[in-house]
């Protein structure tokens, strides 16, 4: 009986709940809103806030009902529960967008009802409500839902008041952050009049470092908004104070935004004041500040690539426009390449110092570090001198100057740890250097020839055959003035070889030091990768005539032990090639490019993704040598790395334009056919498009085309695998749709074997054949006219497909082509199979 009583009570509760639900459903949207907005249950009021937009949509046809909903929103905004107010504020942007779309019926909705709530919540006592209102305010500004007058008269004064000295610390910090984010949205005029004075005041807030940190983090954005004049007069003095703040977090924030501040400053200020300020950040006591400064060093140097830079400006202007062109329109790079070739002779003489003057002291002497470079001792240095460009600097990173005794001590100290591969490599280098000290003077004289005369170690000519009389006299004089085996340059003279006048030399020296192993220990383990990432920008700033300043650094990075560093260079080597031009690229980048080709897959993918971009910048003879190496991309460290092969197929499509039809037939055709049989469908799909483009390329040579089409018929149309036969149908479809060959050629070589697929035992093959015939071939007048000899066979095949036992084959063979194109789902049923 107890169980029966309990069951009856449960049934009554259920009936009551159902009655409640049914009563609720009978209410109008406004009735439900009125019922629950006054509920004592917080959850009910939260649900009201979440359903406001749906309620507005339900009554949008009636202006009076819309106003009633807006009035209830205003009532709900006074709810004492913070979670309800926060939920309401999250809905405000969505409601505002709805009101904007229905502005004719409720034109005053936002400014009268919604905006006052947002402004009021900016100073709410609850932290969650304040943050929600700040986020809503930014969304409203981004969506341009607020009138400019409302922003200036209602929002800005409230935010400025919230940063007053008597405001709480949290409110002041939040308000300053929102002011900084709003500045780019409200523009220069409003920012200068309303925000800038308070921003300058907050930069000097002695009590709250959180406020100063917010100001420092957004300093660059503020400078960009107000412009150069206000930046230099009002903001830079505060920036200098922030850079010397006693809190390292503030100084770190300054380092992170340094590039933006520099971009808003004049060239003179950038060179005379900001550069020295940045040096102080690089030498900051805090490791975190130094880390941020070194990460910003490359971007900061790139800001010197302006009109004020006098050295090499002719090249940099051309290169900057070329880089932008390259990134937006790949087809327009070829004229730039031709222009580069014309610049390397006469124009380079105008922009580069002459060999007989300032460059002689830099090019015709050898620093002491080069004496112990193992590269020289294993190869006979047979140089040639090019007076046009400084192309012939040593390619290997320098080692510190060591005498014989010091070398022996280092080797003895390292031998107990010889099992470590890194230690063994160091011992090998030091051993080679030790052997070098015992070489006779004749060989030593060969090492003392000018750096500019040692670019080609594989040449069969003697050094003296390429050296001018002035150069030989200079070398002789250096040898005569030397004392024994230490006839080399001191560190000061070594620095002269890195001199330039585009950026302050101290900045460049700090940038070059980023490859120093000690930097990884004292600054950041990732510092070499940051150096590699910004190197193209630094190279663009310095100009190609100052490439000798960066060459050693680039080669050191290219041989870095961390694959992430090499990967970064691999992804940007095509951009650097565009900056340097074809001659410097061939001399200095091609060897590194070749080493990347043999690197890890993580590095090779960077080269592969921009293979076309790099090869098209090379001379035709150099470019053609890579035809033999393309097949190496088929071999990967991980056979499951199918995206690597897919990228190769995409690059091969682009590479077709760089090579002749014969080269395409001999080298690219085998790769394409290999990729067409890949295990992954995505790779095969791209490869089919590659095959169709090869057909287009070979169409200019009838013998090569006929040979290739016959090979396609043999390998695919007659394949034992149904996927190969289906691929043949798809290639035929692509060839017609993309107009890769003439209709006569298609009708003669591809149509007969294509029609034979009508009797294929696999339905998927017949489905694609039906689609190809109906959607592609029969849309061309050529195939439906009596002039075509294949018309009868084509119609007979189509009829047989229309009575096929498979319903999909019958459908695609019978339906009109235009309707099949609309039915994407039906088309995808077969497309997904290959």
Secondary structure, 3 states (H helix, E strand, C coil): CHHHHHHHHHHHHHHHHHHHHHHHHHCCHHHHHHHHHCCCCHHHHHHHHHCHHHHHHHCCCCHHHHHHHHHHHHHHCCCCCHHHHHHHHHHHHHHHHHHHHCCCCCCCHHHHHHHHHHHHHCCCCCHHHHHHHHHHHHHHHHCCCCCHHHHHHHHHHHHHHHCCCCCCHHHHHHHHHHHHHHHHHHCHHHHHHHHHHHHHHHHCCCCCHHHHHHHHHCHHHHHHHHCHHHHHHHHHHHHHHHHCCCCHHHHHHHHHCHHHHHHCCCHHHHHHHHHHHHHHHHCCCCHHHHHHHHHHHHHHHHCCCCCCCCCCHHHHHHHHHHHHHHHHCHHHHHHHHHHHHHHHHHHHHHHCCCCCCCCHHHHCCCEHHHHHCHHHHCCCCCCCCCCCCCCCCCCCCCCCCCCHHHHHHHHHHHHCCCCCHHHHHHHHHHHHHHHHCCCCHHHHHHHCCCHHHCCCCCCCCCHHHCCCHHHHHHHHHHHHHCCHHHCCECHHHHHHCCCCCCCCHHHHHHHHHHHCHHHHHHCCCCHHHHHHHHHHHHHHHHCHHHCHHHHHHHHHHHCCCCHHHHHHHHHHHHHHHHHHCHHHHHHHHHHHHHHHHCCCHHHHHHHHHCHHHHHCCCCHHHHHHHHHCHHHHHCCCCCCCHHHHHHHHHHHHHHHHHCCHHHHHHHHHHHHHHHHCCCCHHHHHHHHHHHHHHHHHHCCCHHHHHHHHHHHHHHHHCCCCHHHHHHHHHHHHHHHHCCCCCHHHHHHHCHHHHHHHHHCCCHHHHHHHHHHHHHHHHHCHHHHCCCCCCHHHHHHHHHHHHCCCCHHHHHHHHCCHHHHHHCHHHHHHHHCCC
